[in-house]
Amino acid sequence: MRTTVAEAVGTALAGLGVDTAFGVVGSGNFAVTNALVAAGARFVAARHEGGAATMADAYARMSGRPSVLTLHQGCGLTNALTGITEAAKSRTPLVVVAAEASSPTSNFAVDQAALAAAVGAVPMRVTSAGDALAQVAAAVGTAVARRRTVLLNLPLEVQVAELRVPDGPPEVPPAPPPVVTPEHVERLAHAVRQARRPVFVAGRGARGARAALEDLAARCGALLATSAVAKGLFAGNPWSLDVSGGFASPLAAELITGADLVVGWGCALNMWTTRHGRLIDADAVVVQVDDDPAALGVHRDLTFGVVGDVRATAEAVAAVLEERGPGYRTPEVRTAIAERLRWRDVPFAPRGGSDRIDPRTLTIALDDLLPAERVIAVDSGNFMGYPSMFLDVPDEFGSCFTQAYQSVGLGLATAIGAALARPDRLPVAALGDGGAFMGAAELETVVRLGLPMVVVVYDDAAYGAEVHHFGPDGHPLDIVRFPETDLAAIARGYGFEAVTARRPEDLAAVAGWVAGPRSAPLLIDAKVAADEPSWWLEEAFRGH
């Protein structure tokens, strides 16, 4: 019995554990997508390839499994390129299956491999029926073992070639994690022994290592923080400082700056996590632990780097580390963390007057109204610090932060992918009005999929970052300001319930929606005060 290459590729992907695929179907990816579905995978149709790419990225991040994006040749790929770039920069295990027009006279002909390489993805190609399954195995293996976004090109003429129906999916050899050397274990243990005020900063590479890191931190008296993408990893720990970097609260910044040892665990320690280096004292010992040698020291100078799996390295160091004094964990620090760490505990004078709600007031109210079991997706823009830091999350799978490329417009699609990965949680999409309009086509996808989602639009009728960046210097701002728009009415047209919020009392409708039955998603068009820049944006602009 024989099959086509397109059908064999789709079947093999499902056989290798891909349970969900996203995309927009055209003639070039019709057969491979149908084969995925026939083999048991769920297919999620987006309204735009850019949205599909971001959904696939978010699904992989929140599920811990590789996902697939299927695309038409040429324009299907270029439409998806921003989302693919975000995934590639974030090292998301994603396989992009794109049809490819080989004829240079085709309207769809572009150098797809060059496009992939240009944005940091790994280009591969099925060149014949004979190598099809091997290429699928290589693509999935590269995505999973090396945490890479892979573009698997499927030339149109190869898709229709025939091969014998395989007995099963191709084999992907498992990649053993790197083993930390005894020398590195002892060197890190020595640094920990010498430290009096150690701070651990965990990134996305530390997922699954919470218990090991908490145990080691308890042994040496270290405080615990995360990068923005790992927010929630230490939720509930009394020694957690929450997020390090531009979003850090004043107390968190003070305590991190006071550290004499900073260890980045699966964390890049980039400019955002360290506030352009200012959060780390010049005399502090700085160590980075990562399973990828190429990641060490990319963003800053290190005292030394350690190559190893985060959990295994933490366990190995703990095994040779004797119990010691309190370190940074003094009664005074514990009291300060309990009383002053959270942003909502930092006093502020509400802005906005009677027709504009302060974004802090808004977000604190939503934090109290929405169920604690939530997954939050945040778009990019002037507003983004408010939902990122005033909305609590239950763990590291409660926040999906697609910001490696800092593109506006990814937030709604991110929330859809996260919602499908975590159906046990309330999905919350936090958008600016600019991003809401960019991604508005996917409002239909939310309704069609029956997702009980809350979409919060921080609506300042502007590209707020540009207003606050250029306004103080007297530049004209008409090109980045817009007429006020009734986003609630637009959402109702898609099938949402919707409310316009100008004052705290307008949020009473949110409580009613939460109470049930949540038969339609909810959009909150929050007309937010816009007379001042957000704190993180001021910090970012000073850094530049």
C-alpha positions as CSV (number, residue, x, y, z in Angstrom):
1,M,0.0,0.0,0.0
2,R,1.3,3.4,-0.9
3,T,0.8,7.0,0.2
4,T,2.0,10.5,-0.8
5,V,4.8,12.4,0.8
6,A,2.4,15.1,2.1
7,E,0.2,12.4,3.8
8,A,3.3,10.6,5.2
9,V,4.7,13.8,6.6
10,G,1.4,14.7,8.4
11,T,1.0,11.1,9.7
12,A,4.6,11.0,10.9
13,L,4.3,14.3,12.8
14,A,1.3,13.0,14.7
15,G,3.1,9.8,15.4
16,L,6.0,11.7,16.9
17,G,3.8,13.3,19.5
18,V,2.4,16.4,17.9
19,D,-1.1,16.6,19.2
20,T,-2.0,20.1,18.1
21,A,-1.3,22.1,14.9
22,F,-2.2,25.6,13.9
23,G,-2.4,27.4,10.6
24,V,-4.3,28.8,7.7
25,V,-5.0,26.2,5.0
26,G,-4.3,26.9,1.3
27,S,-3.8,24.6,-1.6
28,G,-0.1,24.0,-0.7
29,N,-0.7,22.7,2.9
30,F,-4.1,21.2,2.4
31,A,-3.0,17.5,2.1
32,V,-0.4,17.6,4.9
33,T,-2.9,19.3,7.3
34,N,-5.6,16.8,6.6
35,A,-3.2,14.0,7.2
36,L,-2.3,15.4,10.6
37,V,-6.0,15.5,11.5
38,A,-6.6,12.0,10.2
39,A,-3.7,10.7,12.3
40,G,-5.3,12.2,15.5
41,A,-3.9,15.7,15.8
42,R,-6.2,18.7,16.6
43,F,-6.0,21.4,14.0
44,V,-6.8,25.0,15.0
45,A,-7.6,27.3,12.1
46,A,-6.6,30.9,12.7
47,R,-7.8,33.9,10.7
48,H,-4.3,35.0,9.8
49,E,-1.0,33.2,9.6
50,G,0.6,35.6,12.0
51,G,-1.9,34.7,14.6
52,A,-1.5,31.0,13.9
53,A,2.3,31.2,14.3
54,T,1.9,32.9,17.7
55,M,-0.8,30.5,18.8
56,A,1.6,27.6,18.0
57,D,4.4,29.3,19.9
58,A,2.3,29.8,23.0
59,Y,0.9,26.3,22.9
60,A,4.4,24.8,22.9
61,R,5.5,27.0,25.8
62,M,2.5,26.3,28.0
63,S,2.0,22.6,27.2
64,G,5.7,21.5,27.3
65,R,5.2,19.7,24.0
66,P,6.2,20.6,20.4
67,S,3.6,22.1,18.2
68,V,3.2,22.4,14.4
69,L,2.4,25.4,12.3
70,T,1.2,24.6,8.7
71,L,1.4,27.2,6.0
72,H,0.8,27.8,2.3
73,Q,3.8,28.5,0.2
74,G,5.3,32.0,-0.2
75,C,2.8,34.4,1.2
76,G,1.6,32.0,3.9
77,L,5.1,31.9,5.3
78,T,5.8,35.6,5.0
79,N,2.5,36.4,6.7
80,A,3.6,34.2,9.6
81,L,7.2,35.6,9.8
82,T,6.8,37.8,12.8
83,G,5.4,35.0,15.0
84,I,8.0,32.7,13.7
85,T,10.7,35.2,14.6
86,E,9.3,35.5,18.2
87,A,9.4,31.7,18.5
88,A,12.9,31.4,17.1
89,K,14.3,34.1,19.4
90,S,12.6,32.3,22.3
91,R,14.0,28.9,21.4
92,T,10.4,27.5,21.2
93,P,10.3,23.8,20.1
94,L,8.1,24.4,17.0
95,V,8.0,22.8,13.6
96,V,6.8,25.0,10.8
97,V,5.6,22.9,7.8
98,A,5.5,25.1,4.8
99,A,4.7,24.2,1.2
100,E,7.3,25.5,-1.2
101,A,7.1,26.6,-4.8
102,S,10.2,25.5,-6.6
103,S,9.6,27.1,-9.9
104,P,11.1,30.6,-10.1
105,T,8.2,31.7,-12.3
106,S,5.6,31.0,-9.6
107,N,3.9,33.9,-7.9
108,F,4.7,32.3,-4.6
109,A,8.4,31.7,-5.2
110,V,10.6,33.2,-2.5
111,D,13.8,31.9,-0.8
112,Q,12.0,30.2,2.1
113,A,15.2,28.7,3.6
114,A,16.9,32.1,3.6
115,L,13.8,33.7,5.3
116,A,14.0,31.1,8.1
117,A,17.8,31.5,8.6
118,A,17.4,35.3,8.6
119,V,15.1,35.2,11.7
120,G,17.0,32.5,13.6
121,A,14.9,29.4,12.6
122,V,16.5,26.2,11.3
123,P,15.7,25.6,7.6
124,M,15.2,22.0,6.4
125,R,13.7,20.5,3.3
126,V,12.1,17.3,2.1
127,T,13.8,16.6,-1.2
128,S,12.4,13.2,-2.1
129,A,10.0,10.5,-1.1
130,G,13.1,8.5,0.1
131,D,14.2,11.2,2.7
132,A,10.8,12.4,3.8
133,L,10.5,10.5,7.1
134,A,14.1,11.1,8.0
135,Q,13.6,14.8,7.5
136,V,10.5,14.8,9.7
137,A,12.5,13.0,12.4
138,A,15.3,15.4,12.1
139,A,12.9,18.4,12.3
140,V,11.2,17.1,15.4
141,G,14.4,16.1,17.0
142,T,16.0,19.5,16.4
143,A,13.0,21.3,17.7
144,V,12.8,19.2,20.9
145,A,16.4,18.4,21.8
146,R,17.9,21.7,20.7
147,R,14.9,23.8,21.6
148,R,14.7,25.4,18.1
149,T,12.1,26.6,15.7
150,V,12.4,24.6,12.5
151,L,11.1,25.4,9.1
152,L,10.4,22.1,7.2
153,N,9.9,23.0,3.5
154,L,7.7,20.7,1.5
155,P,8.2,21.4,-2.3
156,L,5.0,21.1,-4.2
157,E,6.3,18.5,-6.7
158,V,7.7,16.4,-3.9
159,Q,4.4,16.4,-1.9
160,V,2.7,14.3,-4.5
161,A,5.5,11.7,-4.9
162,E,4.6,8.3,-3.6
163,L,6.2,6.0,-1.1
164,R,5.2,2.8,0.7
165,V,3.1,3.4,3.8
166,P,5.5,3.1,6.7
167,D,5.0,0.7,9.5
168,G,5.1,3.5,12.1
169,P,6.6,6.9,12.8
170,P,10.3,7.5,12.3
171,E,12.6,7.2,15.3
172,V,13.9,10.3,17.0
173,P,16.9,9.4,19.2
174,P,16.7,11.0,22.6
175,A,19.3,13.6,23.4
176,P,20.9,13.1,26.8
177,P,21.1,16.2,29.0
178,P,24.6,17.6,29.5
179,V,26.2,16.3,32.7
180,V,27.7,19.0,34.9
181,T,31.4,18.3,35.8
182,P,32.5,17.8,39.4
183,E,34.8,20.8,38.9
184,H,31.9,23.0,38.1
185,V,29.9,21.6,40.9
186,E,32.6,22.4,43.4
187,R,33.3,25.8,42.0
188,L,29.6,26.8,42.2
189,A,29.4,25.3,45.7
190,H,32.4,27.3,46.7
191,A,30.8,30.5,45.4
192,V,27.6,29.8,47.3
193,R,29.6,29.0,50.5
194,Q,31.3,32.4,50.3
195,A,28.2,34.4,49.6
196,R,26.4,36.3,52.4
197,R,23.6,37.8,50.3
198,P,23.0,35.3,47.4
199,V,20.1,35.7,44.9
200,F,19.0,33.1,42.4
201,V,17.4,34.3,39.2
202,A,15.6,31.6,37.3
203,G,14.5,31.7,33.7
204,R,12.4,29.6,31.4
205,G,15.2,27.0,31.4
206,A,14.5,26.4,35.1
207,R,10.9,25.1,34.6
208,G,10.6,21.8,36.3
209,A,13.4,22.6,38.7
210,R,11.5,24.5,41.4
211,A,12.0,22.0,44.2
212,A,15.7,21.6,43.5
213,L,16.3,25.4,43.4
214,E,14.2,26.0,46.5
215,D,16.1,23.3,48.4
216,L,19.5,24.7,47.4
217,A,18.4,28.3,48.2
218,A,17.2,27.2,51.6
219,R,20.6,25.6,52.3
220,C,22.5,28.8,51.5
221,G,20.0,31.5,52.4
222,A,19.4,32.7,48.9
223,L,16.5,34.9,47.8
224,L,14.6,33.7,44.7
225,A,13.6,35.7,41.6
226,T,12.7,35.0,38.0
227,S,13.0,36.6,34.6
228,A,9.7,37.9,33.2
229,V,9.2,34.8,31.0
230,A,9.4,32.5,34.1
231,K,7.1,34.6,36.3
232,G,5.3,32.4,38.8
233,L,8.0,29.8,39.2
234,F,8.4,30.5,42.9
235,A,4.8,31.7,43.6
236,G,3.9,31.4,47.2
237,N,7.5,31.0,48.5
238,P,8.0,33.6,51.3
239,W,11.5,34.3,50.0
240,S,10.4,35.0,46.4
241,L,11.1,38.5,45.0
242,D,8.9,37.8,41.9
243,V,10.4,39.2,38.7
244,S,13.8,40.7,38.3
245,G,14.4,43.5,35.9
246,G,12.4,46.4,34.6
247,F,9.2,45.0,36.2
248,A,10.8,44.5,39.6
249,S,9.2,46.3,42.5
250,P,11.3,48.9,44.4
251,L,12.0,46.4,47.2
252,A,12.9,43.6,44.8
253,A,15.3,45.9,43.0
254,E,16.8,47.0,46.3
255,L,17.4,43.4,47.5
256,I,18.8,42.1,44.1
257,T,21.1,45.1,43.9
258,G,22.4,44.2,47.4
259,A,23.4,40.7,46.4
260,D,27.0,39.6,46.5
261,L,26.3,36.5,44.4
262,V,23.8,36.3,41.5
263,V,23.2,32.9,39.9
264,G,21.2,32.8,36.7
265,W,19.6,29.4,36.4
266,G,18.4,28.8,32.8
267,C,18.3,32.5,32.5
268,A,20.0,34.8,30.0
269,L,20.6,37.6,32.4
270,N,19.9,40.0,29.6
271,M,19.5,43.8,29.7
272,W,15.8,43.5,30.6
273,T,16.4,41.0,33.5
274,T,19.2,43.1,34.9
275,R,18.0,46.6,34.0
276,H,20.8,47.1,31.6
277,G,23.2,45.7,34.2
278,R,22.3,48.2,37.0
279,L,20.5,45.6,39.1
280,I,23.8,43.7,39.7
281,D,26.4,45.2,41.9
282,A,29.8,45.7,40.2
283,D,31.5,43.7,42.9
284,A,29.0,40.8,42.9
285,V,30.0,37.3,41.7
286,V,27.9,36.5,38.7
287,V,27.3,32.9,37.6
288,Q,25.2,31.5,34.8
289,V,24.0,27.9,34.6
290,D,22.7,26.6,31.2
291,D,22.6,23.4,29.3
292,D,23.7,25.3,26.2
293,P,27.4,26.3,26.3
294,A,26.7,29.0,23.6
295,A,24.3,30.8,25.9
296,L,26.8,31.5,28.6
297,G,28.0,35.1,28.8
298,V,26.1,36.2,25.8
299,H,24.5,39.3,27.5
300,R,27.0,40.1,30.2
301,D,30.4,39.2,31.6
302,L,30.4,36.3,34.0
303,T,32.6,35.4,36.9
304,F,32.2,31.9,35.5
305,G,29.6,29.7,33.7
306,V,28.4,26.2,34.3
307,V,27.2,23.9,31.6
308,G,24.5,21.6,32.9
309,D,20.8,20.8,33.3
310,V,19.4,23.3,35.9
311,R,17.7,20.7,38.1
312,A,20.6,18.2,38.0
313,T,23.1,21.0,38.7
314,A,21.2,22.4,41.7
315,E,20.8,18.9,43.1
316,A,24.5,18.2,42.7
317,V,25.5,21.4,44.4
318,A,23.1,20.8,47.3
319,A,24.5,17.3,47.8
320,V,28.0,18.7,48.6
321,L,26.8,21.9,50.4
322,E,26.6,21.7,54.2
323,E,23.9,23.7,56.0
324,R,25.0,27.2,56.8
325,G,23.7,30.5,58.3
326,P,20.7,32.5,57.2
327,G,22.4,34.3,54.4
328,Y,20.0,36.8,52.9
329,R,17.1,35.2,54.8
330,T,16.9,37.4,57.9
331,P,13.8,38.2,59.8
332,E,14.0,41.8,58.6
333,V,14.1,40.8,55.0
334,R,11.2,38.3,55.4
335,T,9.0,41.0,57.0
336,A,9.9,43.5,54.2
337,I,9.0,40.9,51.5
338,A,5.7,40.1,53.2
339,E,4.7,43.8,53.6
340,R,6.3,45.7,50.7
341,L,7.2,43.4,47.8
342,R,4.1,43.4,45.7
343,W,3.5,46.4,43.4
344,R,0.0,46.7,44.7
345,D,1.5,47.4,48.1
346,V,3.5,50.4,46.7
347,P,1.4,53.6,47.5
348,F,0.2,55.6,44.5
349,A,-2.2,58.5,43.8
350,P,-4.7,57.4,41.2
351,R,-4.6,59.3,37.9
352,G,-7.3,59.8,35.3
353,G,-10.2,61.8,36.8
354,S,-13.8,60.8,36.2
355,D,-13.5,59.5,32.6
356,R,-10.2,57.6,32.7
357,I,-9.3,54.8,35.0
358,D,-5.8,54.5,36.4
359,P,-4.2,51.2,35.0
360,R,-3.0,50.3,38.5
361,T,-6.5,50.7,40.0
362,L,-7.9,48.7,37.1
363,T,-5.5,45.8,37.3
364,I,-5.6,45.5,41.1
365,A,-9.4,45.3,40.8
366,L,-9.2,42.6,38.1
367,D,-6.6,40.6,40.2
368,D,-9.2,40.5,43.0
369,L,-12.2,39.7,40.7
370,L,-10.7,37.0,38.4
371,P,-10.2,33.4,39.5
372,A,-6.7,32.6,40.8
373,E,-6.3,29.7,38.4
374,R,-5.5,31.7,35.4
375,V,-3.1,31.9,32.4
376,I,-2.2,35.5,31.4
377,A,-0.9,36.6,28.0
378,V,0.5,40.1,27.7
379,D,1.0,42.0,24.4
380,S,3.8,44.6,24.0
381,G,3.3,48.3,24.7
382,N,3.4,51.1,27.2
383,F,0.8,49.3,29.3
384,M,2.4,45.9,29.6
385,G,4.0,46.2,33.1
386,Y,0.6,46.6,34.7
387,P,-0.9,43.1,33.9
388,S,2.6,41.5,34.1
389,M,3.1,42.7,37.7
390,F,-0.3,43.5,39.2
391,L,-2.0,40.2,38.1
392,D,-0.7,37.2,40.2
393,V,-0.3,33.8,38.6
394,P,-0.3,30.4,40.3
395,D,2.9,29.0,38.8
396,E,5.3,29.3,35.9
397,F,2.5,28.0,33.5
398,G,0.3,31.0,34.5
399,S,2.1,33.6,32.4
400,C,2.9,33.4,28.7
401,F,5.2,36.3,27.8
402,T,5.9,36.4,24.1
403,Q,8.3,39.4,24.1
404,A,11.6,38.2,22.7
405,Y,10.9,40.2,19.5
406,Q,8.9,42.9,21.3
407,S,6.3,43.0,18.5
408,V,3.0,44.7,19.2
409,G,0.0,42.6,18.2
410,L,0.8,39.1,19.4
411,G,-1.1,39.2,22.7
412,L,-4.5,37.9,21.6
413,A,-3.1,35.0,19.6
414,T,-0.7,34.2,22.5
415,A,-3.7,33.9,24.8
416,I,-5.5,31.5,22.4
417,G,-2.5,29.2,22.2
418,A,-2.1,29.3,26.0
419,A,-5.8,28.7,26.6
420,L,-5.7,25.5,24.4
421,A,-2.6,24.3,26.3
422,R,-4.2,25.0,29.7
423,P,-7.9,24.4,29.4
424,D,-8.0,24.1,33.2
425,R,-7.4,27.8,33.7
426,L,-9.1,31.1,32.9
427,P,-7.3,32.7,29.9
428,V,-6.7,36.4,30.2
429,A,-5.4,38.4,27.3
430,A,-3.9,41.8,28.2
431,L,-3.6,44.1,25.2
432,G,-3.1,47.8,24.3
433,D,-5.6,49.3,21.9
434,G,-2.9,49.2,19.2
435,G,-2.3,45.5,19.7
436,A,-6.0,44.8,19.9
437,F,-6.6,46.3,16.5
438,M,-3.6,44.5,15.0
439,G,-4.9,41.1,16.2
440,A,-8.7,41.7,16.0
441,A,-9.3,39.1,13.4
442,E,-8.6,36.4,16.0
443,L,-11.5,37.6,18.1
444,E,-13.6,35.4,15.8
445,T,-11.3,32.5,16.6
446,V,-11.9,33.0,20.4
447,V,-15.6,32.8,19.8
448,R,-15.5,29.9,17.4
449,L,-13.4,27.8,19.7
450,G,-15.7,28.6,22.7
451,L,-12.9,29.9,24.9
452,P,-14.1,31.4,28.1
453,M,-11.5,34.2,27.8
454,V,-11.2,37.6,29.3
455,V,-9.7,40.2,27.0
456,V,-8.6,43.4,28.8
457,V,-7.7,46.3,26.5
458,Y,-5.7,49.1,28.1
459,D,-7.1,51.7,25.8
460,D,-5.3,55.1,25.7
461,A,-6.2,55.8,22.0
462,A,-2.6,56.0,21.1
463,Y,0.7,54.2,20.6
464,G,1.5,55.1,24.2
465,A,5.2,54.2,24.2
466,E,5.8,56.7,21.3
467,V,3.7,59.4,23.0
468,H,5.7,59.2,26.2
469,H,9.1,58.7,24.4
470,F,8.8,61.6,22.0
471,G,6.3,63.9,23.7
472,P,8.6,65.4,26.4
473,D,10.9,66.7,23.7
474,G,8.1,68.6,22.0
475,H,7.7,66.4,18.9
476,P,4.3,66.5,17.2
477,L,2.3,63.4,18.2
478,D,-0.7,63.4,15.8
479,I,0.8,60.4,13.9
480,V,0.6,58.2,17.1
481,R,-2.7,59.3,18.4
482,F,-6.2,58.1,17.3
483,P,-9.8,59.0,17.8
484,E,-11.5,57.2,20.7
485,T,-13.0,53.9,19.5
486,D,-15.8,51.8,20.9
487,L,-13.9,48.5,21.2
488,A,-16.7,47.0,23.3
489,A,-19.1,47.4,20.4
490,I,-16.6,45.8,18.0
491,A,-16.2,42.9,20.4
492,R,-20.0,42.4,20.6
493,G,-20.0,42.2,16.8
494,Y,-17.7,39.2,17.1
495,G,-19.9,37.5,19.7
496,F,-18.3,38.7,22.9
497,E,-19.9,40.1,26.0
498,A,-18.3,43.5,26.6
499,V,-18.0,46.3,29.0
500,T,-16.5,49.8,28.8
501,A,-14.6,50.7,32.0
502,R,-13.9,54.3,32.9
503,R,-14.3,54.0,36.7
504,P,-13.8,51.2,39.2
505,E,-17.6,50.8,39.6
506,D,-17.8,49.9,35.9
507,L,-16.1,46.6,36.7
508,A,-19.2,45.3,38.5
509,A,-20.1,43.6,35.2
510,V,-16.9,41.6,35.3
511,A,-17.9,40.1,38.7
512,G,-21.2,39.1,37.0
513,W,-19.4,37.4,34.1
514,V,-17.1,35.5,36.5
515,A,-20.0,34.2,38.4
516,G,-21.2,32.4,35.3
517,P,-22.2,30.9,33.0
518,R,-19.4,32.4,30.9
519,S,-21.2,31.3,27.7
520,A,-19.4,34.0,25.7
521,P,-15.9,35.5,26.2
522,L,-15.6,38.9,27.8
523,L,-13.8,42.0,26.5
524,I,-13.1,44.9,28.8
525,D,-12.5,48.2,27.0
526,A,-10.7,50.0,29.8
527,K,-10.3,53.7,29.0
528,V,-7.0,54.2,30.9
529,A,-5.3,57.3,32.1
530,A,-2.5,58.2,29.8
531,D,-0.9,61.3,31.2
532,E,2.3,59.6,32.4
533,P,4.5,56.8,31.1
534,S,4.6,53.5,33.0
535,W,7.5,53.0,35.4
536,W,9.1,50.2,33.3
537,L,9.0,52.3,30.1
538,E,10.8,55.2,31.8
539,E,13.4,52.7,32.9
540,A,13.7,51.2,29.5
541,F,14.1,54.6,27.8
542,R,16.8,55.7,30.3
543,G,18.6,52.5,29.5
544,H,18.7,53.4,25.8
